[in-house]
Amino acid sequence: MLCTIDPIEIEDATENISPWTATYVCTLSDWCGNAAIYKMEPAHCGYDRVVVSAISNGIAHETYIFGLNDKGETNFSELNGSIQGTTSHVQVLSAIGYIVK
């Protein structure tokens, strides 16, 4: 997994007043679509770090959340909060109660 620190667009999530935070760590340059790692506080579905992966093509327009273990390996079982019809990381993470930083 290649991880590069690149600025990403973070949409305005100021209306979400949750104390839970999803902190952007890095963009994954070797994934299809737009994928990034986020540090979750508190953990989401038992994972302190997740990969949020958005894809939009002729077949799919959706954003998935996957768990990332302590070895940096991705569990490709889709976690609660994945949404079809959007490619916004912020929208998906906000929908499960996290403020994106």
FITOR-862743 format. One line per 2 residues: number of its first residue (from 1); for each residue x, y, z of C-alpha. Coordinates in pm, 1 decimal, decimal comma. Example, Ala and Ser with C-alpha at 12.3 -4.5 7.8 and 13.67 -1.06 7.14 Angstrom:
% FITOR-862743
1) 1230,0/-450,0/780,0 ~ 1367,0/-106,0/714,0
% end
This chain:
% FITOR-862743
1) 0,0/0,0/0,0 ~ 153,7/329,6/-108,8
3) 62,2/620,2/114,3 ~ 136,3/976,5/15,5
5) 62,2/1290,0/210,8 ~ -133,3/1506,0/-29,6
7) -378,1/1780,4/47,3 ~ -736,9/1675,2/-19,8
9) -1050,3/1879,3/-36,6 ~ -1231,0/1860,3/294,6
11) -1583,4/1985,6/261,2 ~ -1740,4/2199,2/530,4
13) -1851,1/1966,1/807,9 ~ -1907,0/2233,4/1072,4
15) -2274,5/2144,7/1121,7 ~ -2174,2/1810,6/1272,8
17) -2105,3/1882,3/1641,5 ~ -2004,5/1528,3/1735,9
19) -1698,8/1489,2/1962,2 ~ -1594,6/1197,7/1737,8
21) -1317,2/1277,3/1491,3 ~ -1185,7/1121,5/1171,3
23) -843,0/1271,6/1110,7 ~ -702,6/1254,1/757,2
25) -369,2/1069,6/753,8 ~ -276,0/1023,9/388,2
27) -395,3/947,1/35,4 ~ -344,0/596,4/-100,1
29) -191,5/644,0/-443,6 ~ -203,6/278,0/-547,0
31) -582,3/235,7/-510,5 ~ -838,9/283,4/-784,5
33) -1046,9/594,8/-730,5 ~ -995,4/829,8/-436,4
35) -879,1/642,0/-124,5 ~ -739,5/777,2/202,0
37) -657,1/661,7/553,3 ~ -830,2/825,4/850,1
39) -755,1/790,8/1222,5 ~ -1083,7/733,3/1402,9
41) -1147,8/857,2/1757,5 ~ -1324,9/662,3/1893,7
43) -1263,9/349,3/1686,9 ~ -1522,1/263,4/1419,1
45) -1636,2/-100,8/1422,4 ~ -1325,6/-185,3/1626,7
47) -1078,0/-11,0/1393,7 ~ -864,3/287,6/1500,4
49) -773,4/346,8/1134,9 ~ -991,5/302,8/828,9
51) -956,7/333,8/454,7 ~ -1230,1/538,1/287,4
53) -1243,5/457,0/-83,0 ~ -1461,2/642,7/-334,6
55) -1515,4/527,2/-690,5 ~ -1725,9/663,3/-972,7
57) -1747,5/489,7/-1308,7 ~ -2013,8/351,3/-1540,8
59) -2090,6/70,9/-1295,5 ~ -2049,7/222,9/-950,2
61) -2077,9/560,0/-776,4 ~ -2011,0/487,1/-410,3
63) -1785,3/525,7/-111,2 ~ -1670,8/234,3/103,7
65) -1519,0/215,9/449,7 ~ -1270,5/-64,8/523,1
67) -1083,0/-147,5/842,6 ~ -704,4/-118,8/860,8
69) -522,1/-341,0/1111,0 ~ -206,8/-262,9/1312,0
71) 11,1/-415,0/1036,5 ~ -137,4/-178,2/778,4
73) -338,3/-454,2/610,6 ~ -683,8/-371,8/479,1
75) -981,9/-587,2/575,3 ~ -1193,9/-573,4/260,8
77) -1517,0/-655,3/443,2 ~ -1726,1/-341,5/395,6
79) -1785,7/-162,1/728,0 ~ -2102,7/8,0/847,1
81) -2135,8/353,1/692,2 ~ -2047,9/278,1/329,9
83) -2285,4/469,0/100,4 ~ -2391,2/436,8/-262,7
85) -2459,2/753,4/-464,4 ~ -2172,3/965,8/-328,9
87) -1796,8/989,6/-360,9 ~ -1755,8/1229,2/-66,9
89) -1538,6/1101,1/216,1 ~ -1672,5/1377,9/439,4
91) -2036,5/1291,0/369,8 ~ -1981,0/923,0/450,7
93) -1781,7/987,9/769,1 ~ -2022,4/1259,4/884,5
95) -2316,4/1024,1/832,7 ~ -2170,2/787,1/1093,4
97) -2110,1/1069,4/1341,2 ~ -1751,8/1181,4/1280,9
99) -1612,8/1529,4/1218,6 ~ -1342,4/1515,0/950,2
101) -1019,3/1699,2/1024,7
% end
